[in-house]
Amino acid sequence: MARIAGVNIPTNKRVVIALQYIHGIGPKIAGEICDKVNIPSERRVAQLTDAEVLQIRETIDRDYMVEGDLRRETAMNIKRLMDLGCYRGLRHRRQLPVRGQRTHTNARTRKGKAKPIAGKKK
């Protein structure tokens, strides 16, 4: 099992698909990495040599921000908005949708389970 950027990559999948298990790498970046390292798209992770895995690891470390660093930067950006007290920061603080979605109905993923209100019967 190959380990890249602190993530165990599944061995039986194609390299392009397996790289997407790393936080911060999607289909486009996975394709770019395979092109840089000259790995054909139909190649499986189990068929990679140690040198190829090392090349992939070095390319990711050098050119892309992934996993812990990316999560840390995202968290710091949200914390900065909250400390500033701007509208987006207040929405993060109250755990409400940040990007202008309606909240009268819906938004259950962000708000959590519906809470009953006493004396609301008609």
C-alpha positions in Angstrom: 0.0 0.0 0.0 1.5 3.3 -1.1 1.5 6.2 1.4 1.5 9.7 -0.1 1.1 12.9 1.9 0.1 10.9 5.0 -2.7 9.1 3.2 -2.8 5.4 2.4 -3.6 5.1 -1.3 -5.8 2.1 -2.4 -3.6 -0.3 -4.4 -6.2 -1.8 -6.8 -7.4 1.5 -8.3 -6.0 3.5 -11.2 -3.4 6.1 -10.2 -5.5 9.1 -11.3 -8.4 7.9 -9.1 -6.3 6.8 -6.1 -4.6 10.3 -5.9 -8.0 11.8 -5.4 -8.2 10.2 -1.9 -5.8 12.9 -0.8 -7.5 16.1 0.5 -6.9 18.9 -2.0 -6.4 16.8 -5.1 -9.2 16.5 -7.5 -9.5 15.0 -11.0 -7.7 17.9 -12.8 -4.7 18.0 -10.4 -4.5 14.2 -10.3 -4.2 14.3 -14.1 -1.6 17.0 -14.0 0.5 15.0 -11.5 0.4 11.9 -13.7 1.4 14.0 -16.8 4.4 15.5 -14.9 5.6 12.1 -13.7 4.9 10.5 -17.1 2.6 7.8 -15.8 -0.1 6.4 -18.2 -3.7 7.0 -17.1 -4.6 3.3 -17.1 -1.8 2.3 -14.7 -2.7 0.8 -11.3 -1.1 1.8 -8.0 0.0 -1.8 -7.5 2.0 -1.6 -10.7 4.0 1.5 -9.7 7.6 1.2 -8.9 9.1 2.7 -5.7 10.9 5.3 -7.8 7.5 6.4 -9.4 5.8 6.6 -6.0 8.8 8.7 -4.8 8.4 11.0 -7.9 4.7 11.5 -7.2 5.4 12.2 -3.6 8.0 14.8 -4.4 5.8 16.5 -7.1 2.9 16.8 -4.6 5.2 18.2 -1.9 6.8 20.7 -4.2 3.9 22.0 -6.3 0.6 21.5 -4.3 -0.8 22.3 -0.9 -2.6 19.2 0.4 -3.9 17.5 3.6 -2.8 19.1 6.8 -1.4 22.4 5.4 -4.6 22.9 3.3 -6.9 22.1 6.2 -4.9 24.4 8.5 -5.0 27.3 6.0 -8.8 26.9 5.5 -9.4 26.9 9.2 -7.2 30.0 9.6 -9.2 31.8 6.9 -12.4 31.0 8.7 -11.0 32.1 12.0 -9.8 35.4 10.5 -13.3 36.1 9.2 -14.8 35.3 12.6 -12.3 37.6 14.4 -12.9 40.4 12.0 -16.6 40.3 12.8 -17.6 40.6 9.1 -20.9 39.2 7.9 -19.4 36.0 6.6 -17.6 35.6 10.0 -20.8 36.1 11.9 -22.6 33.4 9.8 -19.7 31.0 10.5 -19.9 31.8 14.2 -23.7 31.1 14.3 -23.3 28.0 12.2 -25.6 29.2 9.5 -25.2 29.1 5.7 -22.5 31.6 4.6 -23.2 32.0 0.9 -26.7 33.6 0.8 -28.9 30.4 0.9 -32.4 30.6 2.3 -32.8 29.5 5.9 -36.6 29.8 6.5 -36.9 26.3 5.3 -34.0 24.0 4.3 -30.4 24.6 5.6 -30.8 21.5 7.8 -27.3 20.2 7.1 -25.8 23.4 8.5 -28.4 24.2 11.3 -28.7 20.6 12.6 -31.8 18.7 13.5 -35.1 20.7 13.7 -35.9 21.8 17.3 -39.6 21.9 18.2 -41.0 25.2 19.5 -43.4 25.0 22.5 -46.9 26.4 22.0 -46.7 26.6 18.2 -49.9 24.6 17.6 -52.8 26.1 15.6 
